[in-house]
Amino acid sequence: MSARRRAGQGLGFLAEDAGERAVYVVSVAAELAGMHPQTLRQYDRLGLVRPARTRSRGRRYSHRDVERLRRIQALSQEGVNLEGIRRILDLEARVAELEAANAGLRAREAAVQRIFAAAADGEVQVVLGRPARGPRP
């Protein structure tokens, strides 16, 4: 298979996971985030951002990492210290986790609320909503 064909097949992967792919070296990520490369290294040491590592231990930043760096910079410019930034980012991550869990629970609830009924002609129909609680036969 040709390299061009393989690259074309990988476009779906790139589009879906572009935010996760660690592709930027420190200097490029720093430029994209509007920071000095040493600042990125410091944030890595402090655990504010965790870039992927190459076999030779070089840092590689993803698009999501760059977005996180921009968020850190914005908070810093608003006067939030690094510990405050860490807490804010941790809380934002926790909120995102809880929202995802909530969405999953809502989907499960919606599935449970689906009611199947038989029409007069014998066809099965899906009826949405909660079943009426009436007396049991």
C-alpha positions as CSV (number, residue, x, y, z in Angstrom):
1,M,0.0,0.0,0.0
2,S,1.4,3.4,-0.9
3,A,2.3,6.0,1.7
4,R,-0.3,8.4,0.2
5,R,-3.0,5.8,0.5
6,R,-2.1,5.0,4.2
7,A,-2.1,8.7,4.9
8,G,-5.5,9.1,3.4
9,Q,-6.9,6.3,5.5
10,G,-5.5,7.9,8.6
11,L,-7.4,11.1,8.1
12,G,-10.3,9.9,10.2
13,F,-7.9,9.1,13.0
14,L,-6.2,12.5,12.7
15,A,-9.5,14.3,12.7
16,E,-10.9,12.4,15.7
17,D,-7.7,12.4,17.9
18,A,-5.9,15.6,16.7
19,G,-6.2,17.1,20.2
20,E,-4.5,14.1,21.7
21,R,-1.6,13.6,19.3
22,A,1.6,14.9,20.8
23,V,3.3,16.5,17.9
24,Y,4.8,19.9,19.0
25,V,8.3,20.3,20.3
26,V,8.8,22.7,23.2
27,S,9.8,25.6,21.0
28,V,6.7,25.3,18.8
29,A,4.3,24.7,21.6
30,A,5.8,27.8,23.4
31,E,5.3,29.9,20.3
32,L,1.7,28.6,19.9
33,A,0.9,29.3,23.5
34,G,2.7,32.7,23.5
35,M,5.2,31.7,26.2
36,H,8.9,31.2,26.7
37,P,10.0,27.6,26.3
38,Q,11.5,27.7,29.9
39,T,8.0,28.5,31.2
40,L,6.6,25.3,29.6
41,R,9.4,23.3,31.2
42,Q,8.6,24.9,34.6
43,Y,4.9,24.1,34.2
44,D,5.8,20.5,33.4
45,R,8.0,20.3,36.5
46,L,5.1,21.7,38.6
47,G,2.6,19.3,37.0
48,L,0.4,22.0,35.5
49,V,0.8,20.4,32.1
50,R,2.0,16.9,31.3
51,P,3.4,16.6,27.8
52,A,4.1,13.2,26.2
53,R,7.7,12.0,26.2
54,T,9.8,10.6,23.3
55,R,12.1,7.7,23.8
56,S,14.9,10.2,24.3
57,R,12.8,12.0,27.0
58,G,12.0,15.0,24.9
59,R,8.7,16.7,25.5
60,R,6.0,16.6,22.8
61,Y,2.9,18.7,23.3
62,S,-0.6,18.0,21.8
63,H,-3.1,20.6,20.7
64,R,-5.0,20.0,24.0
65,D,-1.7,20.7,25.9
66,V,-1.3,24.0,24.0
67,E,-4.9,24.9,24.9
68,R,-4.2,24.2,28.5
69,L,-1.1,26.4,28.4
70,R,-3.2,29.2,27.0
71,R,-5.7,28.7,29.8
72,I,-2.9,28.8,32.4
73,Q,-1.5,32.0,30.8
74,A,-5.0,33.6,30.9
75,L,-5.4,32.8,34.6
76,S,-1.9,34.0,35.3
77,Q,-2.6,37.3,33.6
78,E,-5.8,37.7,35.7
79,G,-3.6,37.5,38.8
80,V,-4.1,33.9,39.9
81,N,-1.0,32.3,41.4
82,L,0.3,28.9,40.3
83,E,-1.3,27.0,43.2
84,G,-4.6,28.7,42.4
85,I,-4.3,27.8,38.7
86,R,-3.6,24.2,39.7
87,R,-6.8,24.1,41.8
88,I,-8.9,25.8,39.1
89,L,-7.7,23.3,36.5
90,D,-8.3,20.3,38.8
91,L,-11.8,21.6,39.6
92,E,-12.5,22.1,35.9
93,A,-11.3,18.6,35.1
94,R,-13.5,17.2,37.9
95,V,-16.6,19.2,36.6
96,A,-15.9,17.7,33.1
97,E,-15.8,14.2,34.6
98,L,-19.0,14.7,36.5
99,E,-20.8,16.2,33.5
100,A,-19.7,13.1,31.4
101,A,-20.9,10.8,34.2
102,N,-24.2,12.8,34.4
103,A,-24.7,12.5,30.6
104,G,-24.1,8.7,30.8
105,L,-26.7,8.4,33.6
106,R,-29.2,10.5,31.6
107,A,-28.7,8.2,28.6
108,R,-29.3,5.2,30.8
109,E,-32.4,6.8,32.4
110,A,-33.8,7.5,28.9
111,A,-33.3,3.9,27.9
112,V,-35.1,2.7,31.0
113,Q,-38.0,5.1,30.3
114,R,-38.6,3.6,26.9
115,I,-41.8,1.6,26.9
116,F,-42.8,-0.9,24.3
117,A,-46.5,-1.2,23.5
118,A,-48.5,-3.3,21.1
119,A,-50.8,-1.5,18.7
120,A,-54.3,-2.8,17.8
121,D,-52.9,-4.4,14.7
122,G,-50.2,-6.2,16.7
123,E,-47.3,-4.0,15.7
124,V,-44.8,-3.1,18.4
125,Q,-44.4,0.6,19.1
126,V,-41.9,2.4,21.2
127,V,-43.5,4.9,23.5
128,L,-41.3,7.4,25.4
129,G,-42.1,8.5,28.9
130,R,-42.7,7.0,32.3
131,P,-45.3,4.3,32.6
132,A,-48.4,5.2,34.5
133,R,-48.4,3.7,38.0
134,G,-51.8,2.2,38.3
135,P,-53.2,-0.7,40.3
136,R,-51.6,-4.0,39.6
137,P,-53.9,-6.8,38.3
